[in-house]
């Protein structure tokens, strides 16, 4: 079984969930900007482009840090929401990296 296929699906699902969550729960222009910036890598992620997954993971790492810092500075239910977003971003980061790794391995095996 190709392991890159479920990692691609997980990364795309996490990315779409982050877009929806940031645009829905965010307040203000900064949240709108963060949500709209997530649309930049979306076409390449949905196509399964390895380069897009690689550079998207760098972008998502900043989102993970921003969500974690918001979680630590918030209180109550907002704190739980921001921690959920940080976890989702970390999961997408991991799925992106594993997709690139598994895809490279699968291509090496196919070429041999």
N, C-alpha and C positions, 0 to 999 in steps of 0.2 A: 504494500500500500504506500502511496506517495504521501509522506507526512507534510509536504508543503501545502496540500489542498486544505486540510482543516486549519492550518495556521493562517492561510490566506483568508478563509471565511471568518475566523475569530478576529483577525485584525480589522477586516472591513466592518464587521458587526460592531466592534468596540468604537471604531471611528465614527460610524453613523450615530451610535448612542451618545458619544461625546458632543457631536454637532447638535443633536436634538436637545440634550440636557443643558448645554451652555446657552443655547438660544431660548430655551423655555424658562429656565430657572435664573438665568443671569439678569441683572438689572443695570441699566445704564448703557452708555455708549461703549464703554470699554468691553463689557461682556458681548455686545453686538460685534465689535471688532474681533474679539477672540473667536467667536462663533463663525464669523465669515472667513477668517483666515484658515479655518479647518477645511473649507471647501477647496483650497488650492490643490492639495494632493489627492483629492477624492477620485478624479477620473483614473489616475494611474494606479491607485490602490484597488479600485474595482476591476481594472484590467489585469492585475497581478504583475505589474511591472516591478522587477526587483530593485531597480534604482530608486523608484518612488518610495518603496517600503523602507529602504535604507535611509534616505534623507528625511522621510516623514518621522522616523523614530527619533531623530535629533530634535525635530520640532516638538514632538510629543513629550520629550523629556522636560522641556521648559514648561509645558502645560502641567505636567505632574508636579513639578516644583511649585508652580503658582497655586495649584489646587491645595497642595499640602500646607502652604503658608496661609492660605485663606482659612483652612480648617483649624489651624492652631490659633488664628486670631479671632475666630468666631466663637459663638456660644450657642448652646441649645441644639435645635433641629438643623440649623444651618451648618453646624460643625459636622454632623453626620453626613449631610449631603455633600459637603466639600471633600470629606474623606472618601465617600463613595466615588466621586469623580476622580480623585487622585488614584484610587485603586483601579478604576477603569482605564485611566491613562497608563498606569504601570503595566496592566495586562496587555494593552495594545502595544506598548513598547516591546514587551517580551514576545508577543506574537509576530511583530514585524521582524525582529531579529532572528527568530527561529524560522520564519518563512524564508528569509534570504539565505540562511545557512542550509536548510533542507533543500531548497531549490538548487543551490550551487552543487550540493552533493549529488542530487538526482541528475543534474546535467553532466557532471563528471562521469557518473556511472553509465549514462546513456552514450557518452562519447567513446567510452572504452570498449 
